[in-house]
């Protein structure tokens, strides 16, 4: 193994120091978050213990402040017509920007619970000093099985030619001359 240079050793030590300090900061942040949640729930016993033989009444001032802020913050972020707006760079981009704005707002507010996502995000930010939203795209293939009986040859031919239809089973029925085949004989 090659000998490390002084600058390489310094870089390694700097990284280790940074990791150690971030762990300490993370621990401090966790404690602050726990204390904020206690205050929100009216539990201030850690900072203001009730003296013996005295009232143990609690105050929900933090919860009242957070809940009082929520309507006005929600109005700022989701109260308008559009939650997201794409701005055109040039005149030729205006139609595309409007389509993007419409589509993203539809996906966020109609196909997803956009209001609840923003509500949780903002409340988490107020209580925990940060709010995190995970956004992802999920492609799923939907499969619908259908059975058809007594289809005329032309209808079966159309189904057979469709690119998004897979025929799993097909049974051809032949009736006696002059008679129609009975539907009870099964699908095709």
PEBEL-V773845 format. One record per residue. N is the residue number from 0. SS is DSSP state (@ for helix, = for strand, . for the rest). BURIAL is I if it has 9 or more other C-alpha atoms within 8 Angstrom, else O. Layout:
n=N ss=SS burial=BURIAL
n=N ss=SS burial=BURIAL
This chain:
n=0 ss=. burial=O
n=1 ss=. burial=O
n=2 ss=. burial=O
n=3 ss=. burial=O
n=4 ss=. burial=O
n=5 ss=@ burial=O
n=6 ss=@ burial=O
n=7 ss=@ burial=O
n=8 ss=@ burial=I
n=9 ss=@ burial=O
n=10 ss=@ burial=O
n=11 ss=@ burial=O
n=12 ss=@ burial=O
n=13 ss=@ burial=O
n=14 ss=@ burial=O
n=15 ss=@ burial=O
n=16 ss=@ burial=O
n=17 ss=@ burial=O
n=18 ss=@ burial=O
n=19 ss=@ burial=O
n=20 ss=@ burial=O
n=21 ss=@ burial=O
n=22 ss=@ burial=O
n=23 ss=@ burial=O
n=24 ss=@ burial=O
n=25 ss=@ burial=O
n=26 ss=@ burial=O
n=27 ss=@ burial=O
n=28 ss=@ burial=O
n=29 ss=@ burial=O
n=30 ss=@ burial=O
n=31 ss=@ burial=O
n=32 ss=@ burial=I
n=33 ss=@ burial=O
n=34 ss=@ burial=O
n=35 ss=@ burial=I
n=36 ss=@ burial=I
n=37 ss=@ burial=I
n=38 ss=@ burial=I
n=39 ss=@ burial=I
n=40 ss=. burial=O
n=41 ss=. burial=I
n=42 ss=. burial=I
n=43 ss=. burial=I
n=44 ss=. burial=O
n=45 ss=. burial=O
n=46 ss=. burial=O
n=47 ss=. burial=O
n=48 ss=. burial=O
n=49 ss=. burial=O
n=50 ss=. burial=O
n=51 ss=. burial=O
n=52 ss=. burial=O
n=53 ss=. burial=O
n=54 ss=. burial=O
n=55 ss=. burial=O
n=56 ss=. burial=O
n=57 ss=. burial=O
n=58 ss=. burial=O
n=59 ss=. burial=I
n=60 ss=@ burial=O
n=61 ss=@ burial=I
n=62 ss=@ burial=I
n=63 ss=@ burial=O
n=64 ss=@ burial=O
n=65 ss=@ burial=I
n=66 ss=@ burial=O
n=67 ss=@ burial=O
n=68 ss=@ burial=O
n=69 ss=@ burial=I
n=70 ss=@ burial=O
n=71 ss=@ burial=O
n=72 ss=@ burial=I
n=73 ss=@ burial=I
n=74 ss=@ burial=I
n=75 ss=@ burial=O
n=76 ss=@ burial=I
n=77 ss=@ burial=I
n=78 ss=. burial=O
n=79 ss=. burial=O
n=80 ss=. burial=O
n=81 ss=. burial=I
n=82 ss=. burial=I
n=83 ss=. burial=O
n=84 ss=. burial=O
n=85 ss=. burial=O
n=86 ss=. burial=O
n=87 ss=. burial=I
n=88 ss=. burial=O
n=89 ss=. burial=O
n=90 ss=@ burial=O
n=91 ss=@ burial=O
n=92 ss=@ burial=I
n=93 ss=@ burial=I
n=94 ss=@ burial=O
n=95 ss=@ burial=O
n=96 ss=@ burial=I
n=97 ss=@ burial=I
n=98 ss=@ burial=O
n=99 ss=@ burial=I
n=100 ss=@ burial=I
n=101 ss=@ burial=I
n=102 ss=@ burial=O
n=103 ss=@ burial=I
n=104 ss=@ burial=I
n=105 ss=@ burial=I
n=106 ss=@ burial=I
n=107 ss=@ burial=I
n=108 ss=@ burial=I
n=109 ss=@ burial=I
n=110 ss=@ burial=O
n=111 ss=. burial=O
n=112 ss=. burial=I
n=113 ss=@ burial=I
n=114 ss=@ burial=O
n=115 ss=@ burial=O
n=116 ss=@ burial=I
n=117 ss=@ burial=I
n=118 ss=@ burial=I
n=119 ss=@ burial=I
n=120 ss=@ burial=I
n=121 ss=@ burial=I
n=122 ss=@ burial=I
n=123 ss=@ burial=I
n=124 ss=@ burial=I
n=125 ss=@ burial=I
n=126 ss=@ burial=I
n=127 ss=@ burial=I
n=128 ss=. burial=O
n=129 ss=. burial=O
n=130 ss=. burial=I
n=131 ss=. burial=O
n=132 ss=. burial=O
n=133 ss=. burial=O
n=134 ss=. burial=O
n=135 ss=. burial=O
n=136 ss=. burial=O
n=137 ss=. burial=O
n=138 ss=. burial=O
n=139 ss=. burial=O
n=140 ss=. burial=O
n=141 ss=. burial=O
n=142 ss=. burial=O
n=143 ss=. burial=O
n=144 ss=. burial=O
n=145 ss=. burial=O
n=146 ss=. burial=O
n=147 ss=. burial=O
n=148 ss=. burial=O
n=149 ss=. burial=O
n=150 ss=. burial=O
n=151 ss=. burial=O
n=152 ss=@ burial=O
n=153 ss=@ burial=O
n=154 ss=@ burial=O
n=155 ss=@ burial=I
n=156 ss=@ burial=O
n=157 ss=@ burial=O
n=158 ss=@ burial=O
n=159 ss=@ burial=I
n=160 ss=@ burial=O
n=161 ss=. burial=O
n=162 ss=. burial=O
n=163 ss=. burial=O
n=164 ss=. burial=O
n=165 ss=. burial=O
n=166 ss=. burial=O
n=167 ss=. burial=O
n=168 ss=. burial=O
n=169 ss=. burial=O
n=170 ss=. burial=O
n=171 ss=. burial=O
n=172 ss=. burial=O
n=173 ss=. burial=O
n=174 ss=. burial=I
n=175 ss=. burial=O
n=176 ss=. burial=O
n=177 ss=. burial=O
n=178 ss=. burial=O
n=179 ss=. burial=O
n=180 ss=. burial=I
n=181 ss=. burial=O
n=182 ss=@ burial=O
n=183 ss=@ burial=O
n=184 ss=@ burial=O
n=185 ss=. burial=O
n=186 ss=. burial=I
n=187 ss=. burial=I
